[in-house]
Amino acid sequence: MKKIVLAMLMALGSLPLWAQSNAAAGNADFEAERSRLAAERAAIEARFDKERAACYQKFAVEDCLRDSRRRRRAETDHIKRQESAINDIERQRRGAAELEKLDQKAATRRPQDTPEKQDESRQAQKDREQRAADHAASRAATAAEADERRRQFEAKQKAQADEQAKAAQRRAEAPAAVERFESKQQKAAEHRASRERQNAERTKPRGAPLPTPPASPASAPSR
């Protein structure tokens, strides 16, 4: 029976804290929990539809849609884990109830039961407990491995998305960078040409002085 309780506690890990305490105490309303999860799932889908519509108004549409899908998948997986935990707890409770009935039956066994028959019953009960505990532990381990794979996948997807965004930004900025480079080269060439003209003007030889004009006859002395 202790193994059944341990398996139930492992399954509780996927539920919210308040639901964990209620389930552990045995008074959880699982139908209400399922209704809550269904409402959360509907809210996730409604938010995804709004985000998708907003993505089509942005420049990087695919990046926006990819991020929205990733958030939707993570939130939906969280709901699925909670639903699986509820199902596991219910199964474990039913199994525990059946085992309790067997315990009561064994406690009131008929006097004609032989010691060998009693040993067989006890061993069969232990085997059932072990199988139930192994099954719950296997499901919990599988869920933990799935969570880890999901986290690694999302981290890889995010790294790829960041690299793609950087590459797109570099491609978008490339024409402007080329234009700035060409403008800088043109300005440098114009500056060199201006300096060369100035140097040429400074080193150009001066022209010969103009000849003195001859004196006019009116200015010659009279005899």
C-alpha positions in Angstrom: 0.0 0.0 0.0 2.9 2.4 0.7 4.1 2.0 -2.9 0.6 3.0 -4.1 0.7 6.1 -2.0 4.2 6.9 -3.3 3.0 6.5 -6.9 0.1 8.8 -6.2 2.4 11.5 -4.8 4.6 11.3 -7.9 1.6 11.8 -10.1 0.6 14.8 -8.0 3.7 16.7 -9.2 2.0 17.9 -12.4 -1.0 19.5 -10.6 -1.1 23.1 -9.1 -0.2 23.4 -5.4 -3.8 23.8 -4.2 -4.9 20.8 -6.3 -2.0 18.7 -4.9 -3.1 19.4 -1.3 -6.7 18.5 -2.1 -5.9 15.4 -4.0 -3.5 14.2 -1.3 -6.2 14.7 1.3 -8.7 12.8 -0.9 -11.2 15.5 -1.4 -10.2 16.8 -4.9 -13.1 17.4 -7.3 -11.5 16.0 -10.5 -14.4 16.9 -12.6 -14.0 20.5 -11.6 -10.3 20.2 -12.4 -11.1 18.9 -15.8 -13.5 21.8 -16.4 -10.8 24.2 -15.3 -8.3 22.7 -17.7 -10.8 22.8 -20.5 -11.4 26.5 -19.9 -7.6 27.1 -19.9 -7.2 25.2 -23.2 -10.0 27.3 -24.7 -8.3 30.5 -23.5 -5.0 29.4 -25.0 -6.6 28.8 -28.4 -8.3 32.2 -28.3 -5.1 33.9 -27.4 -3.3 32.0 -30.2 -5.9 33.2 -32.7 -5.4 36.8 -31.6 -1.6 36.5 -31.7 -1.7 34.9 -35.2 -3.8 37.8 -36.5 -1.4 40.3 -35.0 1.6 38.5 -36.5 0.3 39.1 -40.0 0.5 42.8 -39.3 4.2 42.6 -38.6 7.3 42.6 -40.8 8.7 39.3 -39.5 5.6 37.2 -39.9 7.1 33.8 -39.7 9.2 34.5 -36.7 6.2 35.9 -34.9 4.1 32.9 -35.8 6.9 30.5 -34.7 7.1 32.1 -31.3 3.3 32.0 -30.9 3.1 28.4 -31.8 5.9 27.5 -29.4 4.1 29.2 -26.5 0.9 27.5 -27.4 2.6 24.1 -27.5 4.3 24.6 -24.1 1.0 25.7 -22.5 -1.0 22.9 -24.0 1.6 20.3 -23.0 1.4 21.6 -19.4 -2.4 21.1 -19.5 -1.9 17.6 -20.9 0.5 16.7 -18.0 -2.1 17.9 -15.5 -4.8 15.8 -17.2 -2.5 12.8 -17.2 -1.8 13.3 -13.5 -5.5 13.5 -12.6 -6.1 10.2 -14.5 -3.2 8.6 -12.8 -4.4 9.6 -9.3 -7.9 8.3 -10.1 -6.5 5.0 -11.2 -4.3 4.7 -8.2 -7.2 5.5 -5.9 -9.3 2.8 -7.6 -6.4 0.4 -7.2 -5.9 1.3 -3.6 -9.7 0.8 -2.9 -9.5 -2.6 -4.5 -6.4 -3.5 -2.4 -8.2 -2.3 0.7 -11.1 -4.6 -0.1 -8.6 -7.5 -0.5 -7.0 -6.6 2.8 -10.4 -6.7 4.5 -11.2 -9.9 2.9 -7.9 -11.4 4.0 -8.5 -10.1 7.5 -11.7 -12.0 7.6 -10.4 -15.1 5.8 -12.2 -18.4 6.3 -10.8 -20.7 9.0 -10.4 -23.5 6.4 -7.8 -21.4 4.5 -4.5 -23.2 4.8 -1.2 -21.4 5.6 0.0 -22.0 2.1 -3.2 -20.4 0.7 -2.7 -17.4 3.0 0.9 -17.0 1.8 -0.2 -17.1 -1.8 -2.8 -14.4 -1.2 -0.3 -12.2 0.5 2.2 -12.7 -2.3 -0.5 -12.0 -4.9 -1.4 -8.8 -3.2 2.3 -7.7 -3.0 2.7 -8.4 -6.7 -0.4 -6.3 -7.6 1.0 -3.4 -5.5 4.4 -3.7 -7.1 2.9 -3.7 -10.7 0.7 -0.6 -9.9 3.7 1.2 -8.3 6.0 0.3 -11.3 3.4 1.5 -13.7 2.9 4.9 -12.0 6.7 5.4 -11.6 7.2 4.6 -15.3 4.6 7.1 -16.3 6.1 9.8 -14.1 9.6 9.1 -15.5 8.3 9.2 -19.0 6.6 12.6 -18.3 9.9 13.9 -16.8 11.9 12.8 -19.8 9.3 14.3 -22.2 9.6 17.6 -20.3 13.4 17.6 -20.6 13.2 16.8 -24.3 10.7 19.6 -24.8 12.9 22.1 -23.0 16.0 21.1 -25.0 14.0 21.3 -28.2 12.6 24.7 -27.4 16.0 26.0 -26.5 17.4 24.7 -29.8 14.4 26.3 -31.7 15.0 29.6 -29.9 18.7 29.6 -30.7 17.9 28.9 -34.4 15.2 31.6 -34.5 17.6 34.1 -33.0 20.3 33.2 -35.5 17.8 33.5 -38.4 16.6 36.9 -37.1 20.2 38.1 -36.9 20.9 36.8 -40.4 17.8 38.5 -41.7 18.8 41.8 -40.1 22.3 41.5 -41.6 20.7 41.0 -45.0 18.4 43.9 -44.5 21.3 46.2 -43.5 23.7 45.0 -46.2 22.5 47.5 -49.0 22.7 50.4 -46.6 26.2 49.3 -45.6 27.3 49.1 -49.2 25.9 52.5 -50.0 27.7 54.0 -47.0 30.9 52.4 -48.1 30.6 53.6 -51.7 29.7 57.1 -50.5 32.7 57.2 -48.3 35.0 56.0 -51.1 33.5 58.7 -53.4 34.1 61.4 -50.8 37.7 60.2 -50.3 38.3 60.3 -54.1 36.8 63.8 -54.4 39.0 65.0 -51.5 42.2 63.6 -53.2 41.3 65.2 -56.5 40.8 68.6 -54.7 44.1 68.3 -52.9 45.8 67.4 -56.2 44.3 70.5 -57.9 45.4 72.7 -55.1 49.0 71.3 -55.2 49.1 71.8 -59.0 48.1 75.4 -58.7 50.7 76.2 -56.1 53.5 74.6 -58.1 52.5 76.2 -61.5 55.2 78.7 -62.8 54.3 82.4 -63.0 54.1 84.0 -66.5 56.7 86.5 -67.9 56.0 90.3 -67.2 54.3 92.2 -70.0 56.7 94.5 -72.2 56.7 98.3 -71.6 54.8 100.1 -74.3 56.8 102.6 -76.5 56.4 106.3 -76.0 53.8 108.1 -78.1 55.1 110.9 -80.7 53.1 113.5 -78.8 55.2 113.1 -75.8 58.5 113.5 -77.7 60.4 116.9 -77.0 60.0 119.7 -79.7 63.0 121.1 -81.5 
